[in-house]
Amino acid sequence: MVESLFSALPRLHAFEWVLLGIFGGIYLLKFLYLFLFTGRIHLQRTPGQEESRPLSLLLTFRNEAENLKKHVPLLLLLPPSYVEVVAVDDFSQDASLSVLGKLKHENRALKISSLNQETRHSEKMARNIALKAAGHPWVMVLPPAGTGIDSRWLRQITSRLNDGKEVVVGYSTIKPEKGFYNLLYRCEAFFQQMKSYGFILNGLPFLFFEENVAFRKEKYFEVKGFQQKISEPYAHLELLINLFIRKATTRIVFSGEAVLREDVHAQRQLFTELLKKEVRIRKHLSFFKRLVLSIDRMVTLLFIPSAVLVFLFIPALWPVYAVLLSVFVLAFSLIIKISLNRLNERKIFLPSLLVALVMPYYKWIFQGVFSYFSRKQRWWNKR
Protein backbone atom coordinates (compact mmCIF):
# COMPACT_ATOMS: atom_id res chain seq x y z
CA MET A 1 0.00 0.00 0.00
CA VAL A 2 2.83 2.41 0.85
CA GLU A 3 4.43 1.80 -2.55
CA SER A 4 1.16 2.47 -4.37
CA LEU A 5 0.76 5.74 -2.45
CA PHE A 6 4.24 6.92 -3.37
CA SER A 7 3.77 5.86 -6.98
CA ALA A 8 0.58 7.93 -7.18
CA LEU A 9 2.31 11.19 -6.22
CA PRO A 10 4.34 11.69 -9.45
CA ARG A 11 1.16 11.26 -11.51
CA LEU A 12 -0.63 14.17 -9.83
CA HIS A 13 -1.49 17.18 -12.03
CA ALA A 14 -0.98 20.81 -11.01
CA PHE A 15 -4.64 21.20 -10.03
CA GLU A 16 -4.43 18.13 -7.80
CA TRP A 17 -1.27 19.42 -6.11
CA VAL A 18 -2.99 22.73 -5.43
CA LEU A 19 -6.02 20.96 -4.03
CA LEU A 20 -3.80 18.75 -1.87
CA GLY A 21 -1.92 21.81 -0.63
CA ILE A 22 -5.15 23.61 0.28
CA PHE A 23 -6.42 20.62 2.21
CA GLY A 24 -3.08 20.18 3.98
CA GLY A 25 -2.95 23.84 4.97
CA ILE A 26 -6.52 23.84 6.28
CA TYR A 27 -5.92 20.59 8.17
CA LEU A 28 -2.77 21.99 9.78
CA LEU A 29 -4.55 25.17 10.86
CA LYS A 30 -7.46 23.20 12.30
CA PHE A 31 -5.11 20.92 14.22
CA LEU A 32 -3.10 23.82 15.62
CA TYR A 33 -6.28 25.65 16.63
CA LEU A 34 -7.61 22.52 18.31
CA PHE A 35 -4.65 22.34 20.69
CA LEU A 36 -3.64 26.00 20.99
CA PHE A 37 -7.18 27.33 21.48
CA THR A 38 -9.84 24.67 22.12
CA GLY A 39 -7.67 22.42 24.26
CA ARG A 40 -5.49 25.04 25.91
CA ILE A 41 -7.85 25.40 28.88
CA HIS A 42 -6.55 22.03 30.10
CA LEU A 43 -2.97 23.31 30.08
CA GLN A 44 -3.57 26.31 32.32
CA ARG A 45 -2.10 26.03 35.78
CA THR A 46 -4.76 25.69 38.47
CA PRO A 47 -3.69 27.77 41.48
CA GLY A 48 -4.60 26.84 45.01
CA GLN A 49 -7.54 28.64 46.59
CA GLU A 50 -6.71 31.78 48.52
CA GLU A 51 -8.56 33.79 51.13
CA SER A 52 -12.06 34.67 49.93
CA ARG A 53 -12.95 38.28 49.10
CA PRO A 54 -16.47 39.77 49.45
CA LEU A 55 -18.63 39.88 46.34
CA SER A 56 -21.74 41.86 45.34
CA LEU A 57 -24.26 39.80 43.36
CA LEU A 58 -26.33 41.93 40.97
CA LEU A 59 -29.87 40.92 40.02
CA THR A 60 -31.71 42.97 37.41
CA PHE A 61 -35.14 41.72 36.50
CA ARG A 62 -38.59 42.42 35.07
CA ASN A 63 -41.66 40.37 36.01
CA GLU A 64 -39.70 37.57 37.68
CA ALA A 65 -41.75 37.10 40.86
CA GLU A 66 -41.76 33.30 40.73
CA ASN A 67 -38.05 33.01 40.04
CA LEU A 68 -37.22 35.54 42.75
CA LYS A 69 -39.37 33.67 45.27
CA LYS A 70 -37.66 30.41 44.34
CA HIS A 71 -34.00 31.40 43.99
CA VAL A 72 -33.24 34.57 45.98
CA PRO A 73 -33.76 32.90 49.41
CA LEU A 74 -30.96 30.50 48.50
CA LEU A 75 -28.67 33.44 47.73
CA LEU A 76 -29.46 34.96 51.09
CA LEU A 77 -28.25 31.79 52.82
CA LEU A 78 -24.69 32.62 51.72
CA PRO A 79 -22.47 34.22 54.40
CA PRO A 80 -23.36 37.94 54.57
CA SER A 81 -19.74 38.77 55.38
CA TYR A 82 -18.80 37.63 51.88
CA VAL A 83 -21.94 38.28 49.84
CA GLU A 84 -24.47 41.04 49.39
CA VAL A 85 -27.36 40.84 46.93
CA VAL A 86 -28.28 43.99 44.98
CA ALA A 87 -31.64 43.70 43.21
CA VAL A 88 -32.92 46.30 40.73
CA ASP A 89 -36.46 46.06 39.41
CA ASP A 90 -36.82 47.04 35.75
CA PHE A 91 -40.39 48.38 36.06
CA SER A 92 -42.06 45.03 36.81
CA GLN A 93 -45.83 44.71 36.51
CA ASP A 94 -46.12 41.62 38.71
CA ALA A 95 -45.40 40.97 42.40
CA SER A 96 -41.59 41.02 42.06
CA LEU A 97 -41.08 43.99 44.39
CA SER A 98 -43.45 42.54 46.99
CA VAL A 99 -41.50 39.29 47.00
CA LEU A 100 -38.23 41.11 47.54
CA GLY A 101 -39.75 43.37 50.17
CA LYS A 102 -40.63 40.36 52.32
CA LEU A 103 -37.16 38.89 51.86
CA LYS A 104 -35.45 42.17 52.77
CA HIS A 105 -37.36 42.29 56.03
CA GLU A 106 -35.66 39.00 56.94
CA ASN A 107 -32.16 39.70 55.58
CA ARG A 108 -30.13 42.91 55.60
CA ALA A 109 -27.73 41.63 52.96
CA LEU A 110 -30.38 42.38 50.33
CA LYS A 111 -30.44 45.81 48.70
CA ILE A 112 -33.39 46.80 46.52
CA SER A 113 -33.83 49.58 43.96
CA SER A 114 -36.06 50.06 40.94
CA LEU A 115 -36.85 51.99 37.78
CA ASN A 116 -40.15 53.71 38.44
CA GLN A 117 -41.19 54.09 34.80
CA GLU A 118 -40.76 52.51 31.39
CA THR A 119 -37.57 53.82 29.74
CA ARG A 120 -35.51 53.04 26.67
CA HIS A 121 -32.51 50.79 27.23
CA SER A 122 -33.84 49.98 30.69
CA GLU A 123 -31.81 46.72 30.95
CA LYS A 124 -28.56 48.68 30.86
CA MET A 125 -29.88 51.42 33.13
CA ALA A 126 -30.87 48.79 35.70
CA ARG A 127 -27.35 47.37 35.60
CA ASN A 128 -25.92 50.84 36.04
CA ILE A 129 -28.05 51.39 39.17
CA ALA A 130 -27.02 48.00 40.56
CA LEU A 131 -23.33 48.73 40.02
CA LYS A 132 -23.60 52.10 41.75
CA ALA A 133 -25.38 50.50 44.71
CA ALA A 134 -22.87 47.64 45.09
CA GLY A 135 -20.92 47.90 48.32
CA HIS A 136 -18.03 45.56 47.51
CA PRO A 137 -15.10 46.10 45.09
CA TRP A 138 -15.99 42.90 43.20
CA VAL A 139 -19.35 42.48 41.46
CA MET A 140 -21.11 39.80 39.42
CA VAL A 141 -24.33 39.73 37.39
CA LEU A 142 -26.66 36.82 38.11
CA PRO A 143 -29.89 35.94 36.27
CA PRO A 144 -33.02 35.77 38.47
CA ALA A 145 -33.36 32.08 37.61
CA GLY A 146 -29.74 31.21 38.42
CA THR A 147 -29.12 27.94 40.24
CA GLY A 148 -26.12 26.18 41.72
CA ILE A 149 -25.18 29.15 43.89
CA ASP A 150 -24.02 27.48 47.10
CA SER A 151 -21.03 27.50 49.44
CA ARG A 152 -18.89 25.43 47.04
CA TRP A 153 -19.62 27.78 44.15
CA LEU A 154 -18.93 30.79 46.38
CA ARG A 155 -15.58 29.40 47.47
CA GLN A 156 -14.54 28.61 43.90
CA ILE A 157 -15.25 32.18 42.78
CA THR A 158 -14.37 34.37 45.76
CA SER A 159 -11.05 32.62 46.45
CA ARG A 160 -9.88 33.79 43.00
CA LEU A 161 -10.66 37.47 43.62
CA ASN A 162 -7.09 38.45 44.42
CA ASP A 163 -5.18 41.69 43.97
CA GLY A 164 -3.56 40.62 40.71
CA LYS A 165 -6.82 39.92 38.87
CA GLU A 166 -9.59 42.11 37.45
CA VAL A 167 -11.91 39.48 35.90
CA VAL A 168 -12.82 35.99 37.12
CA VAL A 169 -14.78 33.89 34.62
CA GLY A 170 -17.02 30.94 35.49
CA TYR A 171 -19.02 28.75 33.12
CA SER A 172 -22.67 29.62 32.45
CA THR A 173 -25.44 27.57 30.84
CA ILE A 174 -29.04 26.41 31.40
CA LYS A 175 -30.35 23.48 33.41
CA PRO A 176 -30.65 20.18 31.54
CA GLU A 177 -34.16 19.13 30.58
CA LYS A 178 -35.81 17.24 27.76
CA GLY A 179 -36.16 19.05 24.48
CA PHE A 180 -34.33 19.78 21.24
CA TYR A 181 -33.64 23.45 21.97
CA ASN A 182 -32.33 22.67 25.44
CA LEU A 183 -29.67 20.43 23.90
CA LEU A 184 -28.97 22.89 21.12
CA TYR A 185 -28.62 25.85 23.48
CA ARG A 186 -26.33 23.99 25.88
CA CYS A 187 -24.09 22.78 23.05
CA GLU A 188 -23.84 26.23 21.48
CA ALA A 189 -23.24 27.91 24.86
CA PHE A 190 -20.47 25.38 25.53
CA PHE A 191 -18.69 26.04 22.23
CA GLN A 192 -19.05 29.82 22.54
CA GLN A 193 -17.46 29.81 25.97
CA MET A 194 -14.72 27.35 24.97
CA LYS A 195 -13.88 29.70 22.12
CA SER A 196 -13.65 32.72 24.42
CA TYR A 197 -11.52 30.75 26.91
CA GLY A 198 -9.09 29.83 24.15
CA PHE A 199 -8.84 33.43 22.99
CA ILE A 200 -8.31 34.66 26.56
CA LEU A 201 -5.44 32.22 27.11
CA ASN A 202 -3.85 33.25 23.80
CA GLY A 203 -3.89 36.96 24.62
CA LEU A 204 -6.97 37.89 22.56
CA PRO A 205 -9.52 38.03 25.38
CA PHE A 206 -13.25 38.55 25.05
CA LEU A 207 -16.47 37.12 26.51
CA PHE A 208 -19.84 36.13 25.10
CA PHE A 209 -21.57 35.91 28.51
CA GLU A 210 -21.95 38.44 31.34
CA GLU A 211 -23.39 35.93 33.82
CA ASN A 212 -21.09 34.21 36.30
CA VAL A 213 -18.32 36.71 35.56
CA ALA A 214 -16.91 38.62 38.53
CA PHE A 215 -15.03 41.85 37.87
CA ARG A 216 -13.77 44.88 39.72
CA LYS A 217 -16.50 47.49 39.95
CA GLU A 218 -14.04 50.32 39.34
CA LYS A 219 -13.35 49.02 35.82
CA TYR A 220 -16.95 49.73 34.82
CA PHE A 221 -16.57 53.39 35.74
CA GLU A 222 -13.09 53.63 34.19
CA VAL A 223 -14.60 52.82 30.79
CA LYS A 224 -17.39 55.33 31.60
CA GLY A 225 -20.25 52.87 31.59
CA PHE A 226 -22.29 52.03 28.54
CA GLN A 227 -22.08 55.43 26.82
CA GLN A 228 -22.12 54.77 23.06
CA LYS A 229 -23.08 51.12 23.60
CA ILE A 230 -26.32 51.81 25.42
CA SER A 231 -28.42 51.28 22.28
CA GLU A 232 -27.01 47.77 21.65
CA PRO A 233 -30.09 45.51 22.08
CA TYR A 234 -28.54 42.05 22.40
CA ALA A 235 -25.56 42.42 24.76
CA HIS A 236 -24.99 44.24 28.03
CA LEU A 237 -21.99 44.12 30.36
CA GLU A 238 -20.12 41.79 27.97
CA LEU A 239 -19.53 44.85 25.80
CA LEU A 240 -17.78 46.72 28.62
CA ILE A 241 -15.89 43.78 30.08
CA ASN A 242 -14.45 43.19 26.62
CA LEU A 243 -12.96 46.71 26.76
CA PHE A 244 -10.80 46.03 29.81
CA ILE A 245 -10.37 42.25 29.97
CA ARG A 246 -6.73 41.18 29.67
CA LYS A 247 -5.06 37.77 29.71
CA ALA A 248 -2.73 38.59 32.61
CA THR A 249 -5.53 39.91 34.83
CA THR A 250 -8.14 37.24 34.06
CA ARG A 251 -8.72 33.95 35.84
CA ILE A 252 -10.86 31.20 34.27
CA VAL A 253 -12.47 28.92 36.86
CA PHE A 254 -12.93 25.75 34.82
CA SER A 255 -14.69 23.59 37.37
CA GLY A 256 -18.08 21.95 37.72
CA GLU A 257 -18.43 23.45 41.19
CA ALA A 258 -18.25 26.97 39.73
CA VAL A 259 -20.90 26.45 37.03
CA LEU A 260 -23.99 28.68 36.99
CA ARG A 261 -27.11 27.09 35.48
CA GLU A 262 -30.20 29.10 34.66
CA ASP A 263 -33.56 27.47 35.35
CA VAL A 264 -35.34 28.39 32.12
CA HIS A 265 -37.26 26.46 29.49
CA ALA A 266 -35.32 26.63 26.23
CA GLN A 267 -37.33 27.48 23.15
CA ARG A 268 -36.37 28.64 19.68
CA GLN A 269 -36.41 32.31 20.70
CA LEU A 270 -33.88 31.75 23.50
CA PHE A 271 -31.52 29.96 21.13
CA THR A 272 -31.95 32.61 18.42
CA GLU A 273 -31.16 35.39 20.90
CA LEU A 274 -27.98 33.53 21.87
CA LEU A 275 -26.86 33.58 18.23
CA LYS A 276 -27.84 37.22 17.76
CA LYS A 277 -25.87 38.24 20.84
CA GLU A 278 -22.78 36.47 19.50
CA VAL A 279 -23.07 38.31 16.18
CA ARG A 280 -23.42 41.68 17.90
CA ILE A 281 -20.57 41.09 20.38
CA ARG A 282 -18.25 40.17 17.51
CA LYS A 283 -19.09 43.51 15.86
CA HIS A 284 -17.80 45.40 18.91
CA LEU A 285 -14.46 43.58 19.17
CA SER A 286 -11.17 45.03 17.95
CA PHE A 287 -10.18 44.59 14.31
CA PHE A 288 -7.49 42.01 15.06
CA LYS A 289 -9.78 39.83 17.19
CA ARG A 290 -12.46 39.96 14.49
CA LEU A 291 -9.82 39.05 11.91
CA VAL A 292 -8.68 35.98 13.84
CA LEU A 293 -12.30 34.94 14.42
CA SER A 294 -13.02 35.35 10.70
CA ILE A 295 -10.00 33.24 9.75
CA ASP A 296 -11.11 30.55 12.19
CA ARG A 297 -14.62 30.59 10.72
CA MET A 298 -13.33 30.42 7.12
CA VAL A 299 -11.02 27.51 7.92
CA THR A 300 -13.84 25.68 9.70
CA LEU A 301 -16.24 26.19 6.79
CA LEU A 302 -13.68 24.96 4.25
CA PHE A 303 -12.44 21.97 6.26
CA ILE A 304 -15.12 19.45 5.27
CA PRO A 305 -15.52 20.63 1.63
CA SER A 306 -11.75 20.43 1.08
CA ALA A 307 -11.67 16.91 2.55
CA VAL A 308 -14.51 15.83 0.25
CA LEU A 309 -12.78 17.30 -2.80
CA VAL A 310 -9.48 15.53 -2.23
CA PHE A 311 -11.35 12.26 -1.74
CA LEU A 312 -13.16 12.80 -5.04
CA PHE A 313 -10.28 14.11 -7.19
CA ILE A 314 -7.34 12.22 -5.66
CA PRO A 315 -8.87 8.90 -4.54
CA ALA A 316 -5.55 7.07 -4.67
CA LEU A 317 -4.48 8.79 -1.44
CA TRP A 318 -7.64 7.93 0.50
CA PRO A 319 -5.76 5.98 3.23
CA VAL A 320 -3.81 9.14 4.08
CA TYR A 321 -6.95 11.24 4.33
CA ALA A 322 -8.68 8.60 6.41
CA VAL A 323 -5.83 8.50 8.92
CA LEU A 324 -5.56 12.29 9.15
CA LEU A 325 -9.29 12.78 9.65
CA SER A 326 -9.49 9.94 12.17
CA VAL A 327 -6.68 11.47 14.23
CA PHE A 328 -8.39 14.87 14.21
CA VAL A 329 -11.80 13.46 15.15
CA LEU A 330 -10.33 11.41 17.98
CA ALA A 331 -8.33 14.35 19.35
CA PHE A 332 -11.32 16.70 19.08
CA SER A 333 -13.65 14.17 20.73
CA LEU A 334 -11.20 13.57 23.58
CA ILE A 335 -10.82 17.30 24.32
CA ILE A 336 -14.58 17.86 24.24
CA LYS A 337 -15.26 14.83 26.46
CA ILE A 338 -12.70 15.90 29.07
CA SER A 339 -14.03 19.48 29.02
CA LEU A 340 -17.64 18.40 29.50
CA ASN A 341 -16.64 16.09 32.36
CA ARG A 342 -14.76 18.87 34.15
CA LEU A 343 -17.79 21.14 33.85
CA ASN A 344 -20.14 18.36 34.95
CA GLU A 345 -22.10 18.96 31.75
CA ARG A 346 -23.81 15.66 31.11
CA LYS A 347 -25.51 14.01 28.13
CA ILE A 348 -24.45 16.47 25.44
CA PHE A 349 -21.24 14.79 24.24
CA LEU A 350 -22.67 13.18 21.10
CA PRO A 351 -25.00 16.13 20.34
CA SER A 352 -22.03 18.48 20.72
CA LEU A 353 -20.09 16.58 18.04
CA LEU A 354 -23.03 16.93 15.66
CA VAL A 355 -23.41 20.62 16.52
CA ALA A 356 -19.70 21.17 15.89
CA LEU A 357 -20.14 19.62 12.44
CA VAL A 358 -23.29 21.41 11.30
CA MET A 359 -23.59 24.63 13.29
CA PRO A 360 -20.79 26.62 11.56
CA TYR A 361 -22.70 26.50 8.26
CA TYR A 362 -26.03 27.38 9.89
CA LYS A 363 -24.46 30.28 11.80
CA TRP A 364 -22.80 31.59 8.64
CA ILE A 365 -26.19 31.78 6.93
CA PHE A 366 -27.86 33.10 10.09
CA GLN A 367 -25.33 35.92 10.44
CA GLY A 368 -25.81 36.97 6.83
CA VAL A 369 -29.61 37.07 7.15
CA PHE A 370 -29.52 38.77 10.55
CA SER A 371 -27.03 41.42 9.40
CA TYR A 372 -29.10 42.14 6.30
CA PHE A 373 -32.31 42.71 8.23
CA SER A 374 -30.45 44.74 10.88
CA ARG A 375 -29.10 47.11 8.19
CA LYS A 376 -32.53 47.30 6.62
CA GLN A 377 -34.08 48.19 10.00
CA ARG A 378 -31.49 50.91 10.65
CA TRP A 379 -32.11 52.37 7.21
CA TRP A 380 -35.86 52.35 7.82
CA ASN A 381 -35.44 54.07 11.21
CA LYS A 382 -33.40 56.88 9.64
CA ARG A 383 -36.16 57.73 7.16
C-alpha positions in Angstrom: 0.0 0.0 0.0 2.8 2.4 0.8 4.4 1.8 -2.5 1.2 2.5 -4.4 0.8 5.7 -2.4 4.2 6.9 -3.4 3.8 5.9 -7.0 0.6 7.9 -7.2 2.3 11.2 -6.2 4.3 11.7 -9.5 1.2 11.3 -11.5 -0.6 14.2 -9.8 -1.5 17.2 -12.0 -1.0 20.8 -11.0 -4.6 21.2 -10.0 -4.4 18.1 -7.8 -1.3 19.4 -6.1 -3.0 22.7 -5.4 -6.0 21.0 -4.0 -3.8 18.7 -1.9 -1.9 21.8 -0.6 -5.1 23.6 0.3 -6.4 20.6 2.2 -3.1 20.2 4.0 -3.0 23.8 5.0 -6.5 23.8 6.3 -5.9 20.6 8.2 -2.8 22.0 9.8 -4.5 25.2 10.9 -7.5 23.2 12.3 -5.1 20.9 14.2 -3.1 23.8 15.6 -6.3 25.6 16.6 -7.6 22.5 18.3 -4.7 22.3 20.7 -3.6 26.0 21.0 -7.2 27.3 21.5 -9.8 24.7 22.1 -7.7 22.4 24.3 -5.5 25.0 25.9 -7.8 25.4 28.9 -6.5 22.0 30.1 -3.0 23.3 30.1 -3.6 26.3 32.3 -2.1 26.0 35.8 -4.8 25.7 38.5 -3.7 27.8 41.5 -4.6 26.8 45.0 -7.5 28.6 46.6 -6.7 31.8 48.5 -8.6 33.8 51.1 -12.1 34.7 49.9 -12.9 38.3 49.1 -16.5 39.8 49.5 -18.6 39.9 46.3 -21.7 41.9 45.3 -24.3 39.8 43.4 -26.3 41.9 41.0 -29.9 40.9 40.0 -31.7 43.0 37.4 -35.1 41.7 36.5 -38.6 42.4 35.1 -41.7 40.4 36.0 -39.7 37.6 37.7 -41.8 37.1 40.9 -41.8 33.3 40.7 -38.0 33.0 40.0 -37.2 35.5 42.8 -39.4 33.7 45.3 -37.7 30.4 44.3 -34.0 31.4 44.0 -33.2 34.6 46.0 -33.8 32.9 49.4 -31.0 30.5 48.5 -28.7 33.4 47.7 -29.5 35.0 51.1 -28.3 31.8 52.8 -24.7 32.6 51.7 -22.5 34.2 54.4 -23.4 37.9 54.6 -19.7 38.8 55.4 -18.8 37.6 51.9 -21.9 38.3 49.8 -24.5 41.0 49.4 -27.4 40.8 46.9 -28.3 44.0 45.0 -31.6 43.7 43.2 -32.9 46.3 40.7 -36.5 46.1 39.4 -36.8 47.0 35.8 -40.4 48.4 36.1 -42.1 45.0 36.8 -45.8 44.7 36.5 -46.1 41.6 38.7 -45.4 41.0 42.4 -41.6 41.0 42.1 -41.1 44.0 44.4 -43.4 42.5 47.0 -41.5 39.3 47.0 -38.2 41.1 47.5 -39.8 43.4 50.2 -40.6 40.4 52.3 -37.2 38.9 51.9 -35.4 42.2 52.8 -37.4 42.3 56.0 -35.7 39.0 56.9 -32.2 39.7 55.6 -30.1 42.9 55.6 -27.7 41.6 53.0 -30.4 42.4 50.3 -30.4 45.8 48.7 -33.4 46.8 46.5 -33.8 49.6 44.0 -36.1 50.1 40.9 -36.9 52.0 37.8 -40.2 53.7 38.4 -41.2 54.1 34.8 -40.8 52.5 31.4 -37.6 53.8 29.7 -35.5 53.0 26.7 -32.5 50.8 27.2 -33.8 50.0 30.7 -31.8 46.7 31.0 -28.6 48.7 30.9 -29.9 51.4 33.1 -30.9 48.8 35.7 -27.3 47.4 35.6 -25.9 50.8 36.0 -28.0 51.4 39.2 -27.0 48.0 40.6 -23.3 48.7 40.0 -23.6 52.1 41.7 -25.4 50.5 44.7 -22.9 47.6 45.1 -20.9 47.9 48.3 -18.0 45.6 47.5 -15.1 46.1 45.1 -16.0 42.9 43.2 -19.3 42.5 41.5 -21.1 39.8 39.4 -24.3 39.7 37.4 -26.7 36.8 38.1 -29.9 35.9 36.3 -33.0 35.8 38.5 -33.4 32.1 37.6 -29.7 31.2 38.4 -29.1 27.9 40.2 -26.1 26.2 41.7 -25.2 29.2 43.9 -24.0 27.5 47.1 -21.0 27.5 49.4 -18.9 25.4 47.0 -19.6 27.8 44.2 -18.9 30.8 46.4 -15.6 29.4 47.5 -14.5 28.6 43.9 -15.3 32.2 42.8 -14.4 34.4 45.8 -11.1 32.6 46.5 -9.9 33.8 43.0 -10.7 37.5 43.6 -7.1 38.5 44.4 -5.2 41.7 44.0 -3.6 40.6 40.7 -6.8 39.9 38.9 -9.6 42.1 37.4 -11.9 39.5 35.9 -12.8 36.0 37.1 -14.8 33.9 34.6 -17.0 30.9 35.5 -19.0 28.7 33.1 -22.7 29.6 32.5 -25.4 27.6 30.8 -29.0 26.4 31.4 -30.4 23.5 33.4 -30.7 20.2 31.5 -34.2 19.1 30.6 -35.8 17.2 27.8 -36.2 19.1 24.5 -34.3 19.8 21.2 -33.6 23.4 22.0 -32.3 22.7 25.4 -29.7 20.4 23.9 -29.0 22.9 21.1 -28.6 25.8 23.5 -26.3 24.0 25.9 -24.1 22.8 23.1 -23.8 26.2 21.5 -23.2 27.9 24.9 -20.5 25.4 25.5 -18.7 26.0 22.2 -19.1 29.8 22.5 -17.5 29.8 26.0 -14.7 27.4 25.0 -13.9 29.7 22.1 -13.6 32.7 24.4 -11.5 30.7 26.9 -9.1 29.8 24.1 -8.8 33.4 23.0 -8.3 34.7 26.6 -5.4 32.2 27.1 -3.9 33.3 23.8 -3.9 37.0 24.6 -7.0 37.9 22.6 -9.5 38.0 25.4 -13.3 38.5 25.1 -16.5 37.1 26.5 -19.8 36.1 25.1 -21.6 35.9 28.5 -21.9 38.4 31.3 -23.4 35.9 33.8 -21.1 34.2 36.3 -18.3 36.7 35.6 -16.9 38.6 38.5 -15.0 41.9 37.9 -13.8 44.9 39.7 -16.5 47.5 40.0 -14.0 50.3 39.3 -13.3 49.0 35.8 -17.0 49.7 34.8 -16.6 53.4 35.7 -13.1 53.6 34.2 -14.6 52.8 30.8 -17.4 55.3 31.6 -20.2 52.9 31.6 -22.3 52.0 28.5 -22.1 55.4 26.8 -22.1 54.8 23.1 -23.1 51.1 23.6 -26.3 51.8 25.4 -28.4 51.3 22.3 -27.0 47.8 21.6 -30.1 45.5 22.1 -28.5 42.1 22.4 -25.6 42.4 24.8 -25.0 44.2 28.0 -22.0 44.1 30.4 -20.1 41.8 28.0 -19.5 44.9 25.8 -17.8 46.7 28.6 -15.9 43.8 30.1 -14.5 43.2 26.6 -13.0 46.7 26.8 -10.8 46.0 29.8 -10.4 42.3 30.0 -6.7 41.2 29.7 -5.1 37.8 29.7 -2.7 38.6 32.6 -5.5 39.9 34.8 -8.1 37.2 34.1 -8.7 34.0 35.8 -10.9 31.2 34.3 -12.5 28.9 36.9 -12.9 25.7 34.8 -14.7 23.6 37.4 -18.1 21.9 37.7 -18.4 23.4 41.2 -18.2 27.0 39.7 -20.9 26.5 37.0 -24.0 28.7 37.0 -27.1 27.1 35.5 -30.2 29.1 34.7 -33.6 27.5 35.4 -35.3 28.4 32.1 -37.3 26.5 29.5 -35.3 26.6 26.2 -37.3 27.5 23.2 -36.4 28.6 19.7 -36.4 32.3 20.7 -33.9 31.8 23.5 -31.5 30.0 21.1 -32.0 32.6 18.4 -31.2 35.4 20.9 -28.0 33.5 21.9 -26.9 33.6 18.2 -27.8 37.2 17.8 -25.9 38.2 20.8 -22.8 36.5 19.5 -23.1 38.3 16.2 -23.4 41.7 17.9 -20.6 41.1 20.4 -18.3 40.2 17.5 -19.1 43.5 15.9 -17.8 45.4 18.9 -14.5 43.6 19.2 -11.2 45.0 17.9 -10.2 44.6 14.3 -7.5 42.0 15.1 -9.8 39.8 17.2 -12.5 40.0 14.5 -9.8 39.1 11.9 -8.7 36.0 13.8 -12.3 34.9 14.4 -13.0 35.3 10.7 -10.0 33.2 9.7 -11.1 30.6 12.2 -14.6 30.6 10.7 -13.3 30.4 7.1 -11.0 27.5 7.9 -13.8 25.7 9.7 -16.2 26.2 6.8 -13.7 25.0 4.2 -12.4 22.0 6.3 -15.1 19.5 5.3 -15.5 20.6 1.6 -11.7 20.4 1.1 -11.7 16.9 2.6 -14.5 15.8 0.3 -12.8 17.3 -2.8 -9.5 15.5 -2.2 -11.3 12.3 -1.7 -13.2 12.8 -5.0 -10.3 14.1 -7.2 -7.3 12.2 -5.7 -8.9 8.9 -4.5 -5.5 7.1 -4.7 -4.5 8.8 -1.4 -7.6 7.9 0.5 -5.8 6.0 3.2 -3.8 9.1 4.1 -7.0 11.2 4.3 -8.7 8.6 6.4 -5.8 8.5 8.9 -5.6 12.3 9.2 -9.3 12.8 9.6 -9.5 9.9 12.2 -6.7 11.5 14.2 -8.4 14.9 14.2 -11.8 13.5 15.1 -10.3 11.4 18.0 -8.3 14.3 19.3 -11.3 16.7 19.1 -13.7 14.2 20.7 -11.2 13.6 23.6 -10.8 17.3 24.3 -14.6 17.9 24.2 -15.3 14.8 26.5 -12.7 15.9 29.1 -14.0 19.5 29.0 -17.6 18.4 29.5 -16.6 16.1 32.4 -14.8 18.9 34.1 -17.8 21.1 33.8 -20.1 18.4 35.0 -22.1 19.0 31.7 -23.8 15.7 31.1 -25.5 14.0 28.1 -24.4 16.5 25.4 -21.2 14.8 24.2 -22.7 13.2 21.1 -25.0 16.1 20.3 -22.0 18.5 20.7 -20.1 16.6 18.0 -23.0 16.9 15.7 -23.4 20.6 16.5 -19.7 21.2 15.9 -20.1 19.6 12.4 -23.3 21.4 11.3 -23.6 24.6 13.3 -20.8 26.6 11.6 -22.7 26.5 8.3 -26.0 27.4 9.9 -24.5 30.3 11.8 -22.8 31.6 8.6 -26.2 31.8 6.9 -27.9 33.1 10.1 -25.3 35.9 10.4 -25.8 37.0 6.8 -29.6 37.1 7.1 -29.5 38.8 10.5 -27.0 41.4 9.4 -29.1 42.1 6.3 -32.3 42.7 8.2 -30.4 44.7 10.9 -29.1 47.1 8.2 -32.5 47.3 6.6 -34.1 48.2 10.0 -31.5 50.9 10.7 -32.1 52.4 7.2 -35.9 52.4 7.8 -35.4 54.1 11.2 -33.4 56.9 9.6 -36.2 57.7 7.2 
